[in-house]
Amino acid sequence: MNKEEQVIMGFRDLHNKMVSLNKFKMEDSLKGYKSSEVHCIEYIERNVDSNVTKLAESFYMTRGAISKLTKKLINKGIIENYQKPDNKKEIYFRLTEQGQAIYKVHEELHKEFQERDKAVFEQITEEQFDIMLSFVEKYCNHLDAEIKKQGVDITNRNNFE
């Protein structure tokens, strides 16, 4: 296995271990909510004037899939939609009080996981962080360019759901 393959496999293995380790605590603390719902809640809280298009682009999902997801969250009383006085066409989302509570639980879990993993990050130098962040940025930019080059519009792909 060459170094490129080792890096990709390492990222995949790292991601899978984090998901596996965090999954049970997340599921126990956020019973009744799917991962996609919780991440949608997180996105809406962190991004002003979230709408279907912005959510679809962020999650690489179709607008139809996001519409279904947001309708579920509205029906559960987690989010509400609103319009701006100067733009009655566009619909935006914000968290309800119940949505805020779920967001806070999710954030506390992330803080707990960060604390658990702190020992590793304390050993990393600023230079190492900079190198890793530079790599991630370069790779993301490359993948963005490939998506654009191939004309892939995730938000309009019906077969992606």
Protein Blocks (a to p, Z undefined) as FASTA:
>chain_A
ZZklmmmmmmmmmmmmmmmmmmmmmmmmmgoiafklmmmmmmmmmpghiafklmmmmnop
afklmmmmmmmmmmnomaccdddfklmkbccddddfklmmmmmmmmmmmmmmmmmmmmmm
mmpcfklmmmmmmmmmmmmmmmmmmmmmnopafklmmklZZ
